[in-house]
Amino acid sequence: MLHNLFKKLEELLLPERQTDDGARYLEPVDVLRLIHQRISQLAQQIESHAELAPYPQVAERLRRIAGEKRNSGNRLKQIIEKLHGSITEGSPRSATGKNHWQRLIRDLEDQKALDDILSRYEFIVTRQVPEVADFLRELKAIHEAHRRSLTQLIAVADPQATQT
């Protein structure tokens, strides 16, 4: 019984030791590389979704989000290089949906997944590399604004629309 309690506590407090989603202990530079990769992929995905947006004001808002993500990715790349890490540009995965609403849902889900990674490793990274703490706080604030924007866009999008 006590063993099960400790096991549950460990799962809650140290999820990187328990999950099967590929999470494990990573060095800070590896965590930052992973976050950079996800930010870059999401920026490109949102940009491609902006091209398919049904209204110009929605497309502009999505382009602004993608641009902010690219800026964050560039700043993160500089931090990684200062830590003597390198960036390898991966092939972007293409996530789409059959309509605008589904694409926005996918963008929001991917944003949340990125935020989960950031939350999972933030303490470890800031403890070992304190100089990135301010950047990670800024990044979390930017991501919160992006989640709000995507949620607002989803609220006014028509899930039944057939436009592509």
N, C-alpha and C positions, 0 to 999 in steps of 0.2 A: 504494500500500500504506500509506504513512504517512498519507495523507489519510483512508483508511478507519479507521485507528486513532484519529485525532483525532475523526472523526465519531462513532465508538462511545463515546469518552470523553465527548464533548459530550452524547450521548443519556443516558448514565448520570448525569452531574453536573448537567446542566441540562435535565431532562425537560420543563419548561414551554415550551421552545423547539421541541420535537420532536413532541409528542403531538397527536393529532387529536381529543382528547376535550374540546375547548373551552378547554383550559388555555393560558394565555399569561401574559405579565407583567401583573400587576395591582398597583394601588396598595394599600398596606396596608389602608386602610379598605374597599376593594372585596373583598379577601380575607376580612376579618372579616365583611362582609355576606354573602358566600357561605357561610362557615362557620355564621353565624347562621341563614341560610335552611335549610341542611341539618339543623342541630340541631333547629330548629322542626318541620320536616317529619317527622323521625324520631321526635320526641317524640309528635307526633299519631298517627303510624302505630303506634307501640308501644302507645299508649293505646287505640287502636281494636282492636288485637290482644288486649289485656288483656280487653276486653269479650267476646271470643269464646273466651277460654281455657277449657279443659275442667275445671280445678280451681281452687278459690278461692286456694290458696297460690301458684299460678303467676300468676294474675291480679294478686294483690297485689305479687308481685315485679316484674312488668312495669309496674304502675302506679308503683312506686317508681323504676324506671329512667326512665320517662317524666317523672316529677316532677323528678328530678335534671337531666334534659336541659332541661326548662323553666327551672329555676333557672339553669343555665349560660347558656341563651339570654338570660334577662333580664339577667344580669351582662354578657354580651357586648354586648347592646343599649346598656347604659349606657356601656361603653367606646367604642362606635361614636359615640354622641352626643357624648362628650367630645372625640372627634377631628373633630367637626363633620360627621359623616356622618348619614345618615338611614336608617331602615328602612322598606321597603315590604313589607307583608304580602302574600305571594304565595298563590296558591291551592294547597292541599296536594294532592300527588299521592297517590293511593290505591294502595298496594301490598298485595296480599293473596295468599293461597294457598288451595288447596282444603281444606287441613286445618291444624291447629295446628302441626304439625312444619314444613310449608312456610312458614307465616307466620314462624316463628322463624328459619328459614334466611334468609328475606328480610330480617328485621331485622338479623341478623348481617352479611349481605352489605352492607347499607346502612351499618351502623356501620363496617365496614372501608373502604368508599368514603369516608366522612367522614374517617376517620383518615388515609387516603392524601392527601386534600386538605390536611389540617392538617400532615402531615409535609412535603409538597411545598413549602409556603409558610412554614413556621415560621421558618426562618432569615431569609428576606427581611423578614418582618414584625417580628421581634424586633430585627433590625439597624436598621431605620428607625424603629421605635416601641418603644424598650427597656422602657417602662413596662408593656407587655402580656406580657412574658416570663414573669412569675410566673403570670399567669392561664392562659397557654397550657400551661405545665407542669402546672398543676392540672387543666386540661381533659384533657390526655393521660392523666393518672392516673385520672380519672373514667371516661374512655372505655375504658381497659384493664380496669377493674372491670366495666364494662357488657359488654365482649366476653366476659369470663370467665363472667359470669352467664348471658348468652345461650347460650354454649357448654354450660354445665351443664344448662340447660333443654332444649336440643336433645338432649343425651345421654340424658335420661330420657323424652323424648317418643317417641311411637310413629309412625314414618313411614308406616305402613300404615293408621292410624286413619282412619275416614271421618267422624268428627265434624267439624262445621263450626265 
